[in-house]
């Protein structure tokens, strides 16, 4: 077996040791590329899962806002009734006097 070879692309003479180091370097590059590919796939899957949960979360938030609006409306009605009672007592009329 020859211990030296000619690189056909560059015309340089390379040793078997250099050739093996070059091939091992390519293997490390492919391993890194495979790891990057796996990482990207995992990220894509995580995003797809998040995308499925977002509409449900948005709906839950909307329900909270509806409950807030309903409570605010009830509080507003209670406040309006409370203010009317205060006004009536301020002018000397007890509340609900006109209903008797």
C-alpha positions as CSV (number, residue, x, y, z in Angstrom):
1,X,0.0,0.0,0.0
2,X,1.3,3.4,-0.8
3,X,1.9,5.8,2.0
4,X,1.4,8.9,-0.1
5,X,-1.3,10.0,-2.5
6,X,-1.8,12.9,-4.9
7,X,-4.8,15.0,-4.2
8,X,-6.5,15.2,-7.6
9,X,-8.1,18.6,-6.9
10,X,-5.0,20.4,-5.7
11,X,-2.2,18.3,-7.1
12,X,-0.6,18.2,-3.7
13,X,0.9,15.0,-2.3
14,X,-0.8,13.9,0.9
15,X,0.0,11.1,3.4
16,X,-2.4,8.4,4.5
17,X,-2.5,10.1,7.9
18,X,-3.6,13.4,6.3
19,X,-6.2,11.5,4.2
20,X,-7.6,9.8,7.3
21,X,-7.7,13.0,9.3
22,X,-9.6,14.7,6.4
23,X,-12.1,11.9,6.3
24,X,-12.6,11.9,10.1
25,X,-13.1,15.7,9.9
26,X,-15.9,15.1,7.4
27,X,-17.5,12.6,9.7
28,X,-17.5,15.2,12.5
29,X,-19.1,17.7,10.2
30,X,-21.8,15.2,9.3
31,X,-22.4,14.4,13.0
32,X,-22.8,18.1,13.8
33,X,-25.1,18.5,10.8
34,X,-27.2,15.5,12.0
35,X,-27.4,17.0,15.5
36,X,-28.5,20.4,14.1
37,X,-31.1,18.6,12.0
38,X,-32.5,16.8,15.1
39,X,-32.5,20.1,17.0
40,X,-34.4,21.9,14.3
41,X,-37.0,19.1,14.1
42,X,-37.4,19.2,17.9
43,X,-37.9,22.9,17.8
44,X,-40.5,22.6,15.0
45,X,-42.4,19.9,16.9
46,X,-42.4,22.1,20.0
47,X,-43.7,25.1,18.1
48,X,-46.5,23.0,16.5
49,X,-47.5,21.7,19.9
50,X,-47.5,25.3,21.3
51,X,-49.6,26.4,18.3
52,X,-52.2,23.8,19.2
53,X,-52.5,25.1,22.7
54,X,-52.6,28.8,22.0
55,X,-56.2,28.9,20.7
56,X,-57.4,27.1,23.8
57,X,-55.5,29.5,26.0
58,X,-56.9,32.4,24.0
59,X,-60.4,31.1,24.6
60,X,-59.8,30.7,28.3
61,X,-58.6,34.3,28.4
62,X,-61.7,35.5,26.5
63,X,-63.9,33.7,29.1
64,X,-62.0,35.5,31.9
65,X,-62.6,38.8,30.1
66,X,-66.4,38.0,29.7
67,X,-66.5,37.2,33.5
68,X,-64.7,40.4,34.2
69,X,-67.1,42.4,32.0
70,X,-70.2,40.8,33.7
71,X,-68.8,41.5,37.2
72,X,-68.0,45.1,36.2
73,X,-71.6,45.5,34.8
74,X,-73.1,44.0,38.0
75,X,-70.9,46.3,40.1
76,X,-71.9,49.2,38.0
77,X,-75.6,48.5,38.5
78,X,-74.9,48.1,42.3
79,X,-73.0,51.4,42.3
80,X,-75.8,53.1,40.4
81,X,-78.4,51.8,42.9
82,X,-76.2,52.8,45.8
83,X,-75.8,56.3,44.5
84,X,-79.6,56.7,44.0
85,X,-80.1,55.6,47.6
86,X,-77.6,58.2,48.8
87,X,-79.2,60.9,46.7
88,X,-82.7,60.1,48.0
89,X,-81.6,60.2,51.6
90,X,-79.7,63.4,51.1
91,X,-82.9,65.2,50.0
92,X,-84.9,63.7,52.9
93,X,-86.8,61.0,51.0
94,X,-86.3,57.5,52.2
95,X,-85.6,55.0,49.3
96,X,-88.6,53.3,47.6
97,X,-91.1,55.8,49.2
98,X,-93.0,56.1,45.9
99,X,-93.8,52.4,45.9
100,X,-96.2,52.5,48.9
